[in-house]
Amino acid sequence: MTAQEIVSKLPYSKPFLFVDELLHIDENGSTGTFTYDKDLDFYKGHFKDSPVTPGVIMTETMAQIGLVCLGIYLYGDSNAEMKAHVMLTSVAVDFMKPVFPGEKVTVTAEKVYFRFKKLNCNVVMTNEAGETVCKGNISGMVTAKLQ
Amino acid sequence: MEKEELINELTIIVSPYAQDAEALAHIQEDTDFIRDLKINSANLVDVVLDVEEKFGIEIDNDSMARMLTVKAAIRIIEEKLAAGAGK
């Protein structure tokens, strides 16, 4: 499955799609980017008069590029006629630096294990300067729906 | 390994994932991981992976599907240990 095919299978749309480009994917991990448009709605309230990307949105971005793209890839390899559905089951993330409106981030995920339908990944998000803004461990269950 | 010893090992493994402290304190052979200990399906996978590591065995998909109670887990661990010893 190509990176483009995976992005087309993502079950999200604006304003909740946090994958612009999937740069690389293989059975061990994925890398992708997203740019937080300065007009995204949540900046109006997080925070009043000083917009910063919410940690939950950064976590979601890490989950979409890392866990969900990789889950679709790993599942699709063995089951062409079924559509993978990834359900988030746990997250532990440390935040190091703020991400401001308009910043582009790169997410890199490494598979820890994929067994009994559970995918567990270590995920790192970096900014354009190459600094780590957050990192952690995310896991989810990869289940199936008919296409 | 004695059954009691196996139950003790299992109790240590399930402790971080069990949501029901009362049921965990009274764990016995008929304890159901999901119904009694309130372990969710994602954490049940971690229980199985921890069992593999602790006992040096490999649990296949069929065994995983059957591993829902302490009693079933003990039977599977004993089977796998016996199969490994025979090699």
gemmi code that builds the backbone of each chain (N, CA, C; Angstrom):
import gemmi

chains = {
    "A": [
        ("MET", (0.848, -1.194, 0.000), (0.000, 0.000, 0.000), (0.888, 1.251, 0.000)),
        ("THR", (0.597, 2.204, -0.896), (1.432, 3.409, -0.949), (0.958, 4.419, 0.101)),
        ("ALA", (1.836, 5.402, 0.379), (1.507, 6.436, 1.347), (0.241, 7.178, 0.926)),
        ("GLN", (0.114, 7.443, -0.370), (-1.049, 8.161, -0.887), (-2.348, 7.374, -0.655)),
        ("GLU", (-2.296, 6.069, -0.872), (-3.471, 5.216, -0.648), (-3.887, 5.247, 0.824)),
        ("ILE", (-2.891, 5.260, 1.706), (-3.190, 5.276, 3.137), (-3.875, 6.581, 3.522)),
        ("VAL", (-3.336, 7.712, 3.038), (-3.942, 9.014, 3.357), (-5.394, 9.057, 2.861)),
        ("SER", (-5.645, 8.452, 1.696), (-7.009, 8.456, 1.148), (-7.952, 7.585, 1.971)),
        ("LYS", (-7.399, 6.646, 2.734), (-8.234, 5.769, 3.569), (-8.470, 6.334, 4.966)),
        ("LEU", (-7.835, 7.447, 5.307), (-8.030, 8.018, 6.642), (-9.490, 8.448, 6.819)),
        ("PRO", (-10.068, 8.153, 7.976), (-11.496, 8.443, 8.180), (-11.775, 9.873, 8.666)),
        ("TYR", (-10.826, 10.793, 8.477), (-11.014, 12.157, 8.978), (-11.159, 13.147, 7.837)),
        ("SER", (-11.721, 14.322, 8.150), (-11.726, 15.434, 7.204), (-11.533, 16.716, 8.008)),
        ("LYS", (-11.347, 17.831, 7.297), (-11.238, 19.113, 7.983), (-12.485, 19.343, 8.814)),
        ("PRO", (-12.401, 19.884, 10.009), (-11.198, 20.424, 10.663), (-10.484, 19.423, 11.564)),
        ("PHE", (-10.670, 18.135, 11.325), (-10.043, 17.163, 12.232), (-9.097, 16.207, 11.527)),
        ("LEU", (-8.626, 16.606, 10.352), (-7.580, 15.825, 9.681), (-6.256, 16.497, 10.002)),
        ("PHE", (-5.341, 15.761, 10.609), (-4.050, 16.335, 11.008), (-2.882, 15.633, 10.318)),
        ("VAL", (-3.093, 15.284, 9.047), (-2.030, 14.689, 8.227), (-2.003, 15.465, 6.913)),
        ("ASP", (-0.896, 16.128, 6.593), (-0.750, 16.757, 5.275), (-0.063, 15.795, 4.323)),
        ("GLU", (1.057, 15.269, 4.763), (1.882, 14.417, 3.907), (2.359, 13.221, 4.707)),
        ("LEU", (2.270, 12.065, 4.096), (2.871, 10.878, 4.703), (4.147, 10.634, 3.908)),
        ("LEU", (5.287, 10.933, 4.521), (6.557, 10.907, 3.789), (7.104, 9.501, 3.621)),
        ("HIS", (6.874, 8.674, 4.632), (7.456, 7.331, 4.587), (6.608, 6.380, 5.423)),
        ("ILE", (6.445, 5.168, 4.909), (5.781, 4.154, 5.741), (6.343, 2.786, 5.390)),
        ("ASP", (6.617, 2.009, 6.408), (6.948, 0.603, 6.188), (6.464, -0.168, 7.419)),
        ("GLU", (6.758, -1.464, 7.475), (6.178, -2.278, 8.552), (6.679, -1.872, 9.943)),
        ("ASN", (7.751, -1.092, 10.001), (8.300, -0.713, 11.305), (7.915, 0.674, 11.776)),
        ("GLY", (7.351, 1.499, 10.875), (6.992, 2.835, 11.327), (6.551, 3.760, 10.222)),
        ("SER", (6.285, 5.024, 10.613), (5.802, 5.999, 9.642), (6.353, 7.375, 9.970)),
        ("THR", (6.422, 8.241, 8.941), (6.828, 9.633, 9.120), (5.899, 10.501, 8.293)),
        ("GLY", (5.423, 11.593, 8.894), (4.532, 12.480, 8.160), (4.610, 13.891, 8.714)),
        ("THR", (3.962, 14.814, 8.004), (4.006, 16.221, 8.427), (2.605, 16.814, 8.503)),
        ("PHE", (2.498, 17.890, 9.265), (1.265, 18.666, 9.302), (1.613, 20.112, 9.653)),
        ("THR", (0.942, 21.046, 8.983), (1.104, 22.467, 9.299), (-0.179, 22.972, 9.944)),
        ("TYR", (-0.041, 23.549, 11.140), (-1.210, 24.075, 11.851), (-1.560, 25.451, 11.300)),
        ("ASP", (-2.569, 25.496, 10.450), (-3.045, 26.755, 9.865), (-3.399, 27.734, 10.984)),
        ("LYS", (-2.924, 28.954, 10.854), (-3.134, 29.938, 11.929), (-4.612, 30.260, 12.121)),
        ("ASP", (-5.463, 29.910, 11.135), (-6.894, 30.198, 11.262), (-7.689, 29.050, 11.883)),
        ("LEU", (-7.010, 27.986, 12.317), (-7.738, 26.877, 12.947), (-8.554, 27.406, 14.133)),
        ("ASP", (-9.771, 26.892, 14.240), (-10.754, 27.451, 15.164), (-10.314, 27.471, 16.629)),
        ("PHE", (-9.598, 26.414, 17.057), (-9.275, 26.329, 18.494), (-8.304, 27.404, 18.965)),
        ("TYR", (-7.569, 28.019, 18.026), (-6.640, 29.085, 18.441), (-7.371, 30.295, 19.025)),
        ("LYS", (-8.668, 30.442, 18.659), (-9.449, 31.567, 19.195), (-9.610, 31.456, 20.709)),
        ("GLY", (-9.604, 30.222, 21.212), (-9.867, 30.045, 22.636), (-8.717, 29.429, 23.416)),
        ("HIS", (-7.652, 28.984, 22.740), (-6.527, 28.345, 23.427), (-5.253, 29.046, 23.022)),
        ("PHE", (-4.828, 30.145, 23.713), (-5.588, 30.718, 24.811), (-6.141, 32.066, 24.361)),
        ("LYS", (-7.022, 32.659, 25.153), (-7.535, 33.985, 24.817), (-6.350, 34.921, 24.577)),
        ("ASP", (-6.281, 35.502, 23.423), (-5.252, 36.501, 23.064), (-3.823, 35.960, 22.979)),
        ("SER", (-3.593, 34.660, 23.207), (-2.235, 34.136, 23.003), (-2.318, 32.688, 22.499)),
        ("PRO", (-2.551, 32.547, 21.184), (-2.780, 31.217, 20.611), (-1.570, 30.281, 20.688)),
        ("VAL", (-1.805, 29.066, 21.208), (-0.801, 27.988, 21.273), (-1.542, 26.701, 20.902)),
        ("THR", (-0.882, 25.808, 20.185), (-1.532, 24.552, 19.802), (-1.798, 23.700, 21.050)),
        ("PRO", (-3.051, 23.288, 21.265), (-3.365, 22.465, 22.445), (-2.651, 21.110, 22.413)),
        ("GLY", (-2.224, 20.657, 23.581), (-1.568, 19.358, 23.679), (-2.425, 18.213, 23.157)),
        ("VAL", (-3.727, 18.295, 23.343), (-4.595, 17.212, 22.846), (-4.571, 17.167, 21.319)),
        ("ILE", (-4.427, 18.347, 20.683), (-4.368, 18.375, 19.218), (-3.026, 17.819, 18.742)),
        ("MET", (-1.952, 18.131, 19.458), (-0.650, 17.558, 19.118), (-0.681, 16.041, 19.308)),
        ("THR", (-1.325, 15.599, 20.371), (-1.463, 14.163, 20.616), (-2.251, 13.504, 19.475)),
        ("GLU", (-3.342, 14.166, 19.056), (-4.157, 13.634, 17.965), (-3.328, 13.559, 16.671)),
        ("THR", (-2.512, 14.584, 16.425), (-1.659, 14.596, 15.238), (-0.680, 13.420, 15.274)),
        ("MET", (-0.098, 13.177, 16.441), (0.824, 12.046, 16.583), (0.084, 10.727, 16.365)),
        ("ALA", (-1.149, 10.662, 16.868), (-1.928, 9.426, 16.724), (-2.326, 9.191, 15.265)),
        ("GLN", (-2.730, 10.264, 14.554), (-3.169, 10.079, 13.160), (-2.009, 9.657, 12.261)),
        ("ILE", (-0.856, 10.334, 12.399), (0.285, 10.005, 11.530), (0.960, 8.703, 11.964)),
        ("GLY", (1.101, 8.554, 13.281), (1.788, 7.374, 13.781), (0.872, 6.165, 13.805)),
        ("LEU", (-0.005, 6.145, 14.784), (-0.840, 4.967, 15.025), (-1.795, 4.621, 13.883)),
        ("VAL", (-2.573, 5.605, 13.407), (-3.653, 5.287, 12.458), (-3.091, 4.946, 11.067)),
        ("CYS", (-2.175, 5.781, 10.552), (-1.581, 5.471, 9.241), (-0.875, 4.115, 9.280)),
        ("LEU", (-0.110, 3.886, 10.333), (0.625, 2.617, 10.435), (-0.333, 1.440, 10.603)),
        ("GLY", (-1.388, 1.640, 11.382), (-2.387, 0.585, 11.585), (-3.064, 0.198, 10.280)),
        ("ILE", (-3.431, 1.206, 9.480), (-4.073, 0.947, 8.186), (-3.108, 0.186, 7.272)),
        ("TYR", (-1.833, 0.601, 7.301), (-0.814, -0.055, 6.471), (-0.630, -1.519, 6.888)),
        ("LEU", (-0.438, -1.737, 8.183), (-0.165, -3.093, 8.662), (-1.369, -4.001, 8.453)),
        ("TYR", (-2.563, -3.452, 8.659), (-3.757, -4.268, 8.504), (-4.034, -4.555, 7.037)),
        ("GLY", (-3.877, -3.508, 6.196), (-4.191, -3.629, 4.778), (-3.345, -4.642, 4.057)),
        ("ASP", (-2.117, -4.849, 4.553), (-1.233, -5.822, 3.941), (-1.797, -7.233, 3.966)),
        ("SER", (-2.543, -7.554, 5.033), (-3.024, -8.925, 5.156), (-4.500, -9.072, 4.784)),
        ("ASN", (-5.247, -7.975, 4.740), (-6.692, -8.075, 4.480), (-7.146, -7.016, 3.476)),
        ("ALA", (-7.025, -7.336, 2.204), (-7.311, -6.343, 1.171), (-8.785, -5.936, 1.117)),
        ("GLU", (-9.683, -6.876, 1.435), (-11.114, -6.577, 1.239), (-11.758, -5.888, 2.444)),
        ("MET", (-11.020, -5.828, 3.563), (-11.571, -5.181, 4.744), (-10.907, -3.823, 4.963)),
        ("LYS", (-11.645, -2.925, 5.606), (-11.120, -1.597, 5.894), (-10.720, -1.534, 7.371)),
        ("ALA", (-9.493, -1.098, 7.616), (-9.025, -1.045, 9.002), (-9.649, 0.133, 9.738)),
        ("HIS", (-9.982, -0.109, 10.984), (-10.493, 0.955, 11.834), (-9.620, 0.949, 13.087)),
        ("VAL", (-9.015, 2.099, 13.418), (-8.098, 2.143, 14.549), (-8.747, 2.894, 15.707)),
        ("MET", (-8.836, 2.210, 16.849), (-9.455, 2.817, 18.028), (-8.363, 3.091, 19.062)),
        ("LEU", (-8.249, 4.345, 19.450), (-7.232, 4.742, 20.422), (-7.521, 4.105, 21.778)),
        ("THR", (-6.502, 3.491, 22.390), (-6.743, 2.877, 23.699), (-5.884, 3.450, 24.812)),
        ("SER", (-4.681, 3.960, 24.495), (-3.922, 4.630, 25.558), (-2.842, 5.544, 25.008)),
        ("VAL", (-2.522, 6.538, 25.813), (-1.583, 7.583, 25.405), (-0.769, 8.008, 26.624)),
        ("ALA", (0.553, 8.181, 26.440), (1.393, 8.801, 27.481), (2.368, 9.706, 26.742)),
        ("VAL", (2.220, 11.003, 26.917), (3.020, 11.949, 26.137), (3.654, 13.003, 27.046)),
        ("ASP", (4.926, 13.320, 26.781), (5.610, 14.433, 27.453), (5.738, 15.577, 26.466)),
        ("PHE", (5.478, 16.792, 26.936), (5.552, 17.981, 26.082), (6.756, 18.829, 26.478)),
        ("MET", (7.586, 19.183, 25.490), (8.816, 19.931, 25.764), (8.748, 21.388, 25.339)),
        ("LYS", (8.116, 21.649, 24.189), (8.106, 23.011, 23.653), (6.725, 23.336, 23.085)),
        ("PRO", (6.355, 24.634, 23.103), (5.065, 25.006, 22.508), (5.133, 25.000, 20.984)),
        ("VAL", (3.964, 24.786, 20.350), (3.854, 24.885, 18.893), (2.854, 26.001, 18.601)),
        ("PHE", (3.315, 27.013, 17.863), (2.493, 28.198, 17.620), (1.765, 28.097, 16.277)),
        ("PRO", (0.723, 28.939, 16.085), (-0.031, 28.923, 14.828), (0.908, 29.091, 13.635)),
        ("GLY", (0.665, 28.285, 12.595), (1.462, 28.385, 11.376), (2.677, 27.478, 11.349)),
        ("GLU", (2.998, 26.835, 12.479), (4.184, 25.960, 12.501), (3.918, 24.630, 11.800)),
        ("LYS", (4.988, 24.129, 11.164), (4.931, 22.812, 10.530), (5.651, 21.809, 11.425)),
        ("VAL", (5.003, 20.684, 11.680), (5.637, 19.665, 12.525), (5.819, 18.364, 11.735)),
        ("THR", (6.801, 17.596, 12.179), (7.057, 16.275, 11.591), (6.888, 15.228, 12.679)),
        ("VAL", (6.120, 14.206, 12.366), (5.868, 13.131, 13.329), (6.526, 11.848, 12.832)),
        ("THR", (7.279, 11.208, 13.715), (7.917, 9.937, 13.386), (7.479, 8.887, 14.398)),
        ("ALA", (6.959, 7.779, 13.892), (6.496, 6.711, 14.778), (7.297, 5.445, 14.527)),
        ("GLU", (7.619, 4.757, 15.602), (8.287, 3.455, 15.505), (7.422, 2.417, 16.190)),
        ("LYS", (7.148, 1.342, 15.468), (6.328, 0.276, 16.047), (7.084, -0.394, 17.188)),
        ("VAL", (6.404, -0.558, 18.331), (6.973, -1.353, 19.421), (6.488, -2.793, 19.254)),
        ("TYR", (5.175, -2.947, 19.097), (4.640, -4.267, 18.752), (3.273, -4.125, 18.087)),
        ("PHE", (2.918, -5.125, 17.288), (1.572, -5.231, 16.721), (1.170, -6.684, 16.888)),
        ("ARG", (0.414, -6.949, 17.954), (0.028, -8.329, 18.233), (-1.399, -8.353, 18.753)),
        ("PHE", (-2.111, -9.421, 18.406), (-3.503, -9.601, 18.827), (-4.293, -8.315, 18.567)),
        ("LYS", (-4.074, -7.714, 17.389), (-4.790, -6.514, 16.937), (-4.388, -5.235, 17.672)),
        ("LYS", (-3.482, -5.314, 18.639), (-3.075, -4.092, 19.344), (-1.760, -3.569, 18.768)),
        ("LEU", (-1.792, -2.292, 18.380), (-0.589, -1.642, 17.853), (-0.078, -0.660, 18.896)),
        ("ASN", (1.205, -0.782, 19.229), (1.830, 0.101, 20.211), (3.036, 0.763, 19.543)),
        ("CYS", (3.101, 2.105, 19.603), (4.174, 2.848, 18.926), (4.811, 3.868, 19.853)),
        ("ASN", (6.106, 4.078, 19.659), (6.773, 5.235, 20.240), (6.737, 6.332, 19.190)),
        ("VAL", (6.289, 7.526, 19.588), (6.074, 8.594, 18.620), (6.778, 9.871, 19.071)),
        ("VAL", (7.433, 10.545, 18.120), (8.135, 11.801, 18.402), (7.644, 12.861, 17.431)),
        ("MET", (7.401, 14.079, 17.936), (7.050, 15.208, 17.071), (8.163, 16.247, 17.155)),
        ("THR", (8.637, 16.699, 15.976), (9.677, 17.735, 15.950), (9.163, 18.958, 15.197)),
        ("ASN", (9.755, 20.121, 15.505), (9.386, 21.346, 14.780), (10.348, 21.556, 13.606)),
        ("GLU", (10.197, 22.691, 12.905), (11.030, 22.911, 11.714), (12.504, 23.092, 12.049)),
        ("ALA", (12.794, 23.482, 13.295), (14.194, 23.607, 13.711), (14.783, 22.243, 14.078)),
        ("GLY", (13.939, 21.198, 14.011), (14.413, 19.857, 14.343), (14.380, 19.559, 15.836)),
        ("GLU", (13.799, 20.470, 16.613), (13.708, 20.250, 18.062), (12.510, 19.362, 18.382)),
        ("THR", (12.677, 18.493, 19.369), (11.564, 17.654, 19.807), (10.578, 18.515, 20.593)),
        ("VAL", (9.316, 18.552, 20.135), (8.309, 19.322, 20.872), (7.495, 18.426, 21.801)),
        ("CYS", (7.303, 17.164, 21.405), (6.681, 16.213, 22.310), (6.994, 14.799, 21.866)),
        ("LYS", (6.907, 13.867, 22.797), (7.181, 12.469, 22.489), (6.448, 11.577, 23.472)),
        ("GLY", (6.186, 10.371, 23.049), (5.491, 9.485, 23.964), (5.156, 8.143, 23.353)),
        ("ASN", (4.253, 7.451, 24.006), (3.841, 6.117, 23.570), (2.326, 6.115, 23.386)),
        ("ILE", (1.902, 5.593, 22.230), (0.471, 5.591, 21.892), (0.087, 4.185, 21.453)),
        ("SER", (-1.082, 3.735, 21.889), (-1.525, 2.444, 21.379), (-3.013, 2.434, 21.058)),
        ("GLY", (-3.376, 1.497, 20.204), (-4.767, 1.367, 19.788), (-5.053, -0.025, 19.275)),
        ("MET", (-6.347, -0.333, 19.161), (-6.762, -1.625, 18.619), (-7.125, -1.427, 17.148)),
        ("VAL", (-6.595, -2.296, 16.302), (-6.880, -2.229, 14.874), (-7.941, -3.275, 14.567)),
        ("THR", (-9.145, -2.791, 14.250), (-10.234, -3.714, 13.940), (-10.641, -3.528, 12.481)),
        ("ALA", (-11.685, -4.190, 12.054), (-12.004, -4.152, 10.628), (-13.467, -3.841, 10.360)),
        ("LYS", (-13.663, -3.162, 9.230), (-15.002, -2.935, 8.702), (-14.963, -3.368, 7.251)),
        ("LEU", (-16.097, -3.847, 6.729), (-16.124, -4.168, 5.294), (-15.956, -2.868, 4.513)),
        ("GLN", (-15.229, -2.927, 3.416), (-14.990, -1.722, 2.602), (-16.303, -1.127, 2.146)),
    ],
    "B": [
        ("MET", (5.661, -25.926, 38.143), (5.271, -24.843, 39.039), (3.899, -25.139, 39.660)),
        ("GLU", (3.783, -24.947, 40.974), (2.526, -25.203, 41.658), (1.455, -24.199, 41.212)),
        ("LYS", (0.197, -24.658, 41.296), (-0.918, -23.796, 40.882), (-0.964, -22.479, 41.668)),
        ("GLU", (-0.700, -22.601, 42.967), (-0.746, -21.410, 43.815), (0.319, -20.398, 43.387)),
        ("GLU", (1.478, -20.937, 43.035), (2.586, -20.095, 42.593), (2.221, -19.399, 41.275)),
        ("LEU", (1.560, -20.150, 40.383), (1.113, -19.578, 39.104), (0.103, -18.457, 39.329)),
        ("ILE", (-0.827, -18.683, 40.251), (-1.822, -17.643, 40.549), (-1.127, -16.395, 41.089)),
        ("ASN", (-0.115, -16.600, 41.945), (0.635, -15.453, 42.469), (1.333, -14.673, 41.359)),
        ("GLU", (1.951, -15.400, 40.442), (2.642, -14.748, 39.316), (1.641, -13.969, 38.458)),
        ("LEU", (0.486, -14.617, 38.193), (-0.555, -13.964, 37.385), (-1.079, -12.704, 38.072)),
        ("THR", (-1.229, -12.786, 39.394), (-1.730, -11.628, 40.143), (-0.796, -10.438, 39.976)),
        ("ILE", (0.511, -10.717, 40.042), (1.504, -9.644, 39.858), (1.362, -9.053, 38.445)),
        ("ILE", (1.171, -9.921, 37.449), (1.077, -9.457, 36.059), (-0.180, -8.610, 35.824)),
        ("VAL", (-1.320, -9.048, 36.362), (-2.568, -8.319, 36.072), (-2.753, -7.063, 36.935)),
        ("SER", (-2.014, -6.961, 38.035), (-2.207, -5.837, 38.973), (-2.230, -4.455, 38.323)),
        ("PRO", (-1.251, -4.119, 37.438), (-1.264, -2.764, 36.878), (-2.479, -2.485, 35.990)),
        ("TYR", (-3.124, -3.539, 35.493), (-4.215, -3.361, 34.527), (-5.599, -3.531, 35.147)),
        ("ALA", (-5.675, -4.164, 36.318), (-6.967, -4.434, 36.947), (-7.579, -3.130, 37.469)),
        ("GLN", (-8.842, -2.898, 37.146), (-9.517, -1.673, 37.572), (-10.337, -1.885, 38.838)),
        ("ASP", (-10.552, -3.165, 39.196), (-11.363, -3.465, 40.367), (-10.468, -4.015, 41.478)),
        ("ALA", (-10.108, -3.148, 42.432), (-9.159, -3.518, 43.491), (-9.714, -4.634, 44.377)),
        ("GLU", (-11.019, -4.573, 44.622), (-11.686, -5.567, 45.464), (-11.566, -6.967, 44.837)),
        ("ALA", (-11.876, -7.046, 43.548), (-11.800, -8.335, 42.845), (-10.348, -8.824, 42.774)),
        ("LEU", (-9.419, -7.888, 42.624), (-8.000, -8.255, 42.552), (-7.539, -8.838, 43.889)),
        ("ALA", (-8.037, -8.245, 44.995), (-7.659, -8.712, 46.329), (-8.177, -10.127, 46.589)),
        ("HIS", (-9.277, -10.497, 45.888), (-9.870, -11.827, 46.088), (-9.698, -12.710, 44.858)),
        ("ILE", (-8.623, -12.509, 44.157), (-8.413, -13.259, 42.915), (-8.350, -14.765, 43.204)),
        ("GLN", (-9.032, -15.540, 42.366), (-9.000, -17.010, 42.482), (-9.208, -17.584, 41.087)),
        ("GLU", (-9.270, -18.917, 41.015), (-9.282, -19.572, 39.701), (-10.420, -19.123, 38.785)),
        ("ASP", (-11.587, -18.828, 39.364), (-12.735, -18.469, 38.533), (-12.788, -16.981, 38.185)),
        ("THR", (-11.811, -16.212, 38.662), (-11.810, -14.777, 38.365), (-11.706, -14.551, 36.856)),
        ("ASP", (-12.619, -13.723, 36.347), (-12.674, -13.399, 34.917), (-11.961, -12.053, 34.716)),
        ("PHE", (-10.991, -12.040, 33.801), (-10.184, -10.831, 33.639), (-11.022, -9.617, 33.255)),
        ("ILE", (-11.969, -9.808, 32.340), (-12.758, -8.671, 31.859), (-13.923, -8.363, 32.799)),
        ("ARG", (-14.714, -9.403, 33.120), (-15.916, -9.173, 33.928), (-15.585, -8.781, 35.368)),
        ("ASP", (-14.648, -9.494, 36.011), (-14.355, -9.243, 37.429), (-13.285, -8.167, 37.630)),
        ("LEU", (-12.174, -8.294, 36.932), (-11.072, -7.345, 37.152), (-11.235, -6.067, 36.335)),
        ("LYS", (-12.223, -6.064, 35.391), (-12.519, -4.880, 34.562), (-11.305, -4.453, 33.727)),
        ("ILE", (-10.556, -5.448, 33.239), (-9.432, -5.152, 32.343), (-10.011, -4.973, 30.940)),
        ("ASN", (-9.606, -3.920, 30.226), (-10.164, -3.743, 28.872), (-9.402, -4.601, 27.859)),
        ("SER", (-9.948, -4.717, 26.657), (-9.385, -5.668, 25.688), (-7.964, -5.273, 25.284)),
        ("ALA", (-7.677, -3.955, 25.260), (-6.324, -3.518, 24.894), (-5.314, -3.927, 25.964)),
        ("ASN", (-5.702, -3.785, 27.234), (-4.784, -4.173, 28.305), (-4.690, -5.684, 28.470)),
        ("LEU", (-5.720, -6.398, 28.021), (-5.654, -7.859, 28.053), (-4.517, -8.339, 27.146)),
        ("VAL", (-4.283, -7.619, 26.051), (-3.154, -7.944, 25.168), (-1.842, -7.794, 25.952)),
        ("ASP", (-1.743, -6.735, 26.753), (-0.519, -6.526, 27.544), (-0.340, -7.625, 28.588)),
        ("VAL", (-1.453, -8.080, 29.169), (-1.373, -9.198, 30.118), (-0.764, -10.411, 29.422)),
        ("VAL", (-1.260, -10.710, 28.212), (-0.767, -11.875, 27.469), (0.712, -11.707, 27.112)),
        ("LEU", (1.108, -10.503, 26.686), (2.518, -10.258, 26.340), (3.409, -10.398, 27.580)),
        ("ASP", (2.904, -9.936, 28.733), (3.675, -10.065, 29.974), (3.786, -11.530, 30.402)),
        ("VAL", (2.715, -12.297, 30.176), (2.749, -13.734, 30.480), (3.806, -14.416, 29.605)),
        ("GLU", (3.836, -14.060, 28.320), (4.839, -14.637, 27.404), (6.257, -14.385, 27.921)),
        ("GLU", (6.486, -13.137, 28.327), (7.827, -12.757, 28.764), (8.200, -13.451, 30.075)),
        ("LYS", (7.250, -13.452, 30.995), (7.507, -14.034, 32.323), (7.829, -15.524, 32.227)),
        ("PHE", (7.053, -16.247, 31.388), (7.195, -17.698, 31.354), (8.012, -18.204, 30.155)),
        ("GLY", (8.450, -17.283, 29.303), (9.246, -17.687, 28.142), (8.476, -18.566, 27.172)),
        ("ILE", (7.189, -18.259, 26.975), (6.359, -19.053, 26.067), (5.777, -18.147, 24.993)),
        ("GLU", (5.203, -18.765, 23.942), (4.545, -17.973, 22.913), (3.067, -18.335, 22.881)),
        ("ILE", (2.228, -17.312, 22.987), (0.776, -17.532, 22.997), (0.244, -17.258, 21.593)),
        ("ASP", (-0.445, -18.239, 21.006), (-1.000, -18.045, 19.661), (-2.390, -17.414, 19.756)),
        ("ASN", (-2.967, -17.057, 18.593), (-4.266, -16.371, 18.568), (-5.377, -17.177, 19.239)),
        ("ASP", (-5.395, -18.501, 19.018), (-6.446, -19.333, 19.609), (-6.357, -19.324, 21.133)),
        ("SER", (-5.132, -19.447, 21.649), (-4.946, -19.439, 23.105), (-5.337, -18.085, 23.678)),
        ("MET", (-4.963, -17.028, 22.962), (-5.314, -15.667, 23.399), (-6.833, -15.539, 23.550)),
        ("ALA", (-7.561, -16.072, 22.583), (-9.022, -15.966, 22.602), (-9.626, -16.723, 23.784)),
        ("ARG", (-8.936, -17.779, 24.229), (-9.454, -18.593, 25.342), (-9.022, -18.059, 26.710)),
        ("MET", (-8.027, -17.176, 26.708), (-7.407, -16.759, 27.968), (-8.202, -15.678, 28.679)),
        ("LEU", (-9.400, -16.026, 29.153), (-10.283, -15.015, 29.737), (-10.411, -15.095, 31.249)),
        ("THR", (-9.982, -16.214, 31.831), (-10.063, -16.368, 33.287), (-8.707, -16.842, 33.822)),
        ("VAL", (-8.548, -16.744, 35.123), (-7.318, -17.221, 35.762), (-7.128, -18.705, 35.456)),
        ("LYS", (-8.215, -19.468, 35.559), (-8.140, -20.913, 35.329), (-7.666, -21.223, 33.903)),
        ("ALA", (-8.252, -20.511, 32.928), (-7.873, -20.733, 31.525), (-6.422, -20.332, 31.287)),
        ("ALA", (-6.010, -19.241, 31.914), (-4.621, -18.782, 31.741), (-3.647, -19.815, 32.291)),
        ("ILE", (-3.963, -20.359, 33.464), (-3.086, -21.363, 34.084), (-2.975, -22.600, 33.193)),
        ("ARG", (-4.121, -23.023, 32.631), (-4.110, -24.205, 31.771), (-3.213, -23.957, 30.543)),
        ("ILE", (-3.361, -22.774, 29.953), (-2.573, -22.453, 28.754), (-1.085, -22.365, 29.085)),
        ("ILE", (-0.761, -21.726, 30.206), (0.655, -21.612, 30.606), (1.240, -23.011, 30.831)),
        ("GLU", (0.496, -23.869, 31.526), (0.978, -25.235, 31.799), (1.174, -26.019, 30.503)),
        ("GLU", (0.208, -25.884, 29.573), (0.314, -26.562, 28.266), (1.568, -26.120, 27.523)),
        ("LYS", (1.757, -24.811, 27.468), (2.892, -24.278, 26.695), (4.218, -24.646, 27.344)),
        ("LEU", (4.258, -24.614, 28.685), (5.494, -24.986, 29.387), (5.798, -26.457, 29.145)),
        ("ALA", (4.750, -27.315, 29.169), (4.936, -28.745, 28.947), (5.412, -29.009, 27.526)),
        ("ALA", (4.807, -28.292, 26.554), (5.195, -28.466, 25.148), (6.644, -28.040, 24.952)),
        ("GLY", (7.041, -26.947, 25.622), (8.408, -26.449, 25.498), (9.409, -27.408, 26.111)),
        ("ALA", (9.013, -28.042, 27.247), (9.911, -28.952, 27.948), (10.143, -30.227, 27.154)),
        ("GLY", (9.165, -30.588, 26.314), (9.259, -31.818, 25.538), (10.155, -31.694, 24.316)),
        ("LYS", (10.550, -30.491, 23.986), (11.339, -30.269, 22.767), (12.800, -30.675, 22.943)),
    ],
}
model = gemmi.Model(1)
for chain_id, residues in chains.items():
    chain = gemmi.Chain(chain_id)
    for i, (resn, *xyz) in enumerate(residues, 1):
        res = gemmi.Residue()
        res.name, res.seqid = resn, gemmi.SeqId(i, " ")
        for name, pos in zip(("N", "CA", "C"), xyz):
            atom = gemmi.Atom()
            atom.name, atom.element = name, gemmi.Element(name[0])
            atom.pos, atom.b_iso = gemmi.Position(*pos), 0.0
            res.add_atom(atom)
        chain.add_residue(res)
    model.add_chain(chain)
structure = gemmi.Structure()
structure.add_model(model)
structure.setup_entities()
